[in-house]
Amino acid sequence: MLRQSLRPVWLKGSRAWLTPMPAARMGISRPYSENVMSNSLPKRSSDDPAQTLPPLDSISAVVTHDHRQIERYYQKIISSKEPAIQRQYQNAFVWELARHAVAEELVVYPSLETGVDDGKAMADKDRAEHQVTKEQLYKFQNLKPGDSDFIPTLEVLMKDLKMHIKNEEEHDLVKLEKALVPSRSRRLAEQFEMTKSFTPTRSHPSAPNKPPFETAVGLMTAPLDKLRDIFRSWPQEDTPKPAAGSPGR
């Protein structure tokens, strides 16, 4: 099938043959950003110490990078007194966390189950914690900055999420990396980033949390989420976000 897909194709109306590029030679784009994952994943600017990270060339590196981004959006929300700014970072927070959670369930947790001793128990625990987060995120995404429970709901969500993040970074990802050769870890990192390009961008707590059903439901749900993202407002900074957004909501 792959060999057939790489056959040259005659372009109508021209005198040229188009030869598709093999997948192994194609750069992999981080969803909705201009950064490209090629032979080496991008570093953050060295001019900004808060954004400087090692090369994102392992599964633990990309997962940890997402964790820091989610935490940063949280800080932006609670430190701002401007409802419009809070709304922009609320949208970014939900967008980042929703995609991250599903990508972990489709890429990281199956790898724990098959590659690590007691990996299934670890993955089941992580999925249960994700379910709590998804339910809290669903409530938060439907609130407005002026609502009385806007900040309290976010703080409850982050209290639980911080414990989950700490356990993942200090326990689960450490064990997973020890079980992987570097090349496999890098492939998982690329799969993780690719998976985020087709996952839903809002929380759907009732959706399945294991492949293949989560993959199928995600493919059906994501297009509607992404259509609505076009009409949401987003932070005016150079961070990953949907390709288009309005100052509306």
C-alpha positions in Angstrom: 0.0 0.0 0.0 2.8 2.4 0.9 4.7 1.7 -2.3 1.6 2.3 -4.4 0.9 5.6 -2.6 4.4 6.9 -3.6 3.9 6.4 -7.3 4.3 9.5 -9.4 1.0 11.2 -10.4 0.5 13.0 -13.7 -0.9 16.5 -13.1 -3.6 17.4 -15.5 -3.1 20.7 -17.4 0.7 20.5 -17.0 3.6 18.6 -18.3 4.9 17.4 -15.0 4.8 14.4 -12.8 4.2 14.9 -9.1 6.1 12.5 -6.8 4.7 12.4 -3.2 7.4 12.7 -0.5 7.8 9.6 1.6 6.4 10.1 5.1 9.8 9.5 6.7 11.1 12.6 5.0 8.3 14.9 5.8 8.5 17.4 8.7 5.8 17.0 11.3 4.0 20.2 12.3 3.0 21.0 15.9 -0.8 21.5 15.6 -1.8 25.0 14.8 1.7 26.5 15.2 4.4 27.5 12.8 7.1 25.4 14.5 8.1 22.2 12.7 9.3 19.0 14.1 12.0 17.7 11.7 15.3 16.1 12.6 15.4 18.0 15.8 12.4 19.5 17.7 12.5 23.3 18.4 14.0 24.9 21.5 12.3 27.8 23.2 14.1 31.2 22.9 17.2 31.4 25.1 16.4 35.1 25.6 13.5 34.1 27.8 14.6 31.7 30.7 11.1 30.9 31.6 10.5 29.5 28.2 13.8 27.7 27.7 13.5 23.9 27.5 15.8 21.1 26.3 15.2 19.7 22.9 11.8 18.0 22.7 13.2 14.7 21.5 11.6 12.2 23.9 8.1 11.4 25.0 8.7 12.7 28.5 10.0 16.0 27.1 6.9 16.7 25.0 4.5 15.7 27.8 6.4 17.8 30.3 6.5 20.8 27.9 2.7 20.6 27.7 2.4 20.5 31.5 4.4 23.8 31.8 2.3 25.4 29.1 -0.9 24.4 31.0 0.4 25.7 34.2 1.4 29.0 32.6 -2.1 29.5 31.2 -3.5 28.9 34.6 -1.2 31.6 36.1 -2.3 34.0 33.4 -5.9 33.5 34.2 -5.7 33.9 38.0 -3.2 36.8 37.8 -5.3 38.9 35.5 -8.2 41.2 36.5 -9.3 41.8 32.9 -12.2 39.6 31.9 -11.2 39.7 28.2 -7.7 38.5 29.0 -9.0 35.8 31.3 -11.4 34.7 28.6 -8.5 34.4 26.1 -6.4 32.3 28.4 -9.4 30.3 29.5 -9.8 29.3 25.9 -6.1 28.5 25.6 -6.1 26.5 28.8 -9.1 24.4 27.8 -7.7 23.9 24.2 -4.2 22.8 25.5 -5.5 20.5 28.3 -8.2 18.8 26.3 -5.9 17.9 23.5 -3.1 16.9 25.9 -5.3 14.5 27.9 -6.6 12.6 24.9 -3.1 12.4 23.4 -1.8 10.8 26.6 -4.6 8.3 26.6 -4.0 7.3 23.0 -0.1 7.3 22.9 1.4 7.3 26.4 -0.9 5.1 28.4 -0.9 2.2 25.9 2.9 2.3 26.0 2.9 2.1 29.7 0.6 -0.9 29.6 2.8 -2.8 27.1 6.2 -1.7 28.2 6.4 -1.2 31.9 5.9 -3.6 34.9 2.6 -2.8 36.5 2.0 -0.5 33.6 -1.6 -1.4 33.3 -2.3 -0.4 36.9 -0.4 2.8 36.3 -2.4 3.6 33.1 -5.7 2.7 34.8 -4.9 5.1 37.6 -4.0 7.9 35.2 -7.2 7.4 33.2 -9.3 7.6 36.3 -7.5 10.9 37.3 -8.1 12.1 33.8 -11.8 11.5 34.1 -12.0 13.7 37.1 -10.0 16.4 35.3 -12.3 16.2 32.2 -15.4 16.6 34.3 -13.9 19.6 36.1 -12.7 21.0 32.8 -16.1 20.6 31.2 -17.6 22.7 34.0 -14.9 25.3 33.7 -15.1 25.7 29.9 -18.8 26.6 30.2 -18.2 29.4 32.8 -17.4 33.0 32.1 -14.8 35.2 33.8 -17.5 37.2 35.6 -19.1 34.1 37.1 -18.7 33.7 40.9 -17.3 30.2 40.6 -15.0 30.9 37.7 -11.7 31.1 39.7 -12.8 28.6 42.4 -13.6 25.9 39.8 -10.3 26.5 38.1 -8.4 26.2 41.4 -10.1 22.9 42.3 -9.2 21.6 38.9 -5.6 22.6 39.2 -5.2 21.2 42.7 -6.0 17.8 41.4 -4.2 18.2 38.1 -0.9 19.3 39.8 -0.9 16.1 41.8 -1.5 14.1 38.6 1.3 16.0 36.8 3.8 15.5 39.7 3.1 11.7 39.7 3.5 11.5 35.9 6.7 13.4 35.8 8.4 11.8 38.8 7.1 8.2 38.5 5.3 7.2 35.3 7.4 9.0 32.7 10.6 8.0 34.4 9.7 4.3 34.3 8.5 4.6 30.7 11.8 6.2 29.5 13.8 3.5 31.2 11.8 0.9 29.3 12.3 2.7 25.9 15.3 3.0 23.6 15.9 6.7 22.6 14.7 6.2 19.1 11.4 4.7 20.3 10.9 7.5 22.7 11.4 10.0 20.0 8.8 8.2 17.7 6.3 8.3 20.6 7.0 12.1 20.9 6.2 12.6 17.3 3.1 10.4 17.5 2.0 12.4 20.5 2.3 15.7 18.6 0.6 14.3 15.6 -2.3 12.9 17.7 -3.0 16.3 19.1 -3.8 17.5 15.6 -7.0 15.4 15.4 -8.2 15.3 19.0 -11.1 17.3 20.3 -10.2 20.7 21.6 -12.9 20.9 24.3 -13.6 18.5 27.2 -16.1 15.7 26.5 -16.2 13.6 29.8 -18.7 11.1 28.4 -16.4 10.0 25.6 -14.4 6.7 25.8 -10.9 7.0 27.2 -9.2 4.1 25.5 -8.4 3.3 21.8 -9.9 2.4 19.4 -13.2 3.9 20.6 -11.6 7.1 21.8 -9.9 7.5 18.4 -13.2 7.1 16.6 -15.2 9.4 18.8 -12.4 12.0 18.7 -12.5 12.0 14.9 -16.2 12.7 14.9 -16.1 15.3 17.7 -12.9 17.3 16.8 -14.2 19.0 13.6 -17.1 20.7 15.5 -14.8 21.8 18.3 -12.3 23.3 15.8 -15.1 25.0 13.9 -16.2 26.7 17.1 -12.5 27.6 17.9 -12.6 30.0 15.0 -15.0 32.2 16.8 -13.2 32.2 20.1 -10.7 34.8 21.3 -7.1 33.8 21.9 -4.0 35.3 23.6 -2.1 37.7 21.5 1.2 35.9 21.9 3.4 33.5 20.0 2.2 30.3 21.5 0.4 27.3 19.9 -3.2 28.0 19.2 -5.9 27.5 16.5 -5.1 29.1 13.2 -7.8 31.6 13.4 -9.7 33.3 16.2 -11.9 36.4 16.8 -12.1 38.9 19.6 -15.7 37.6 20.2 -15.7 35.1 23.0 
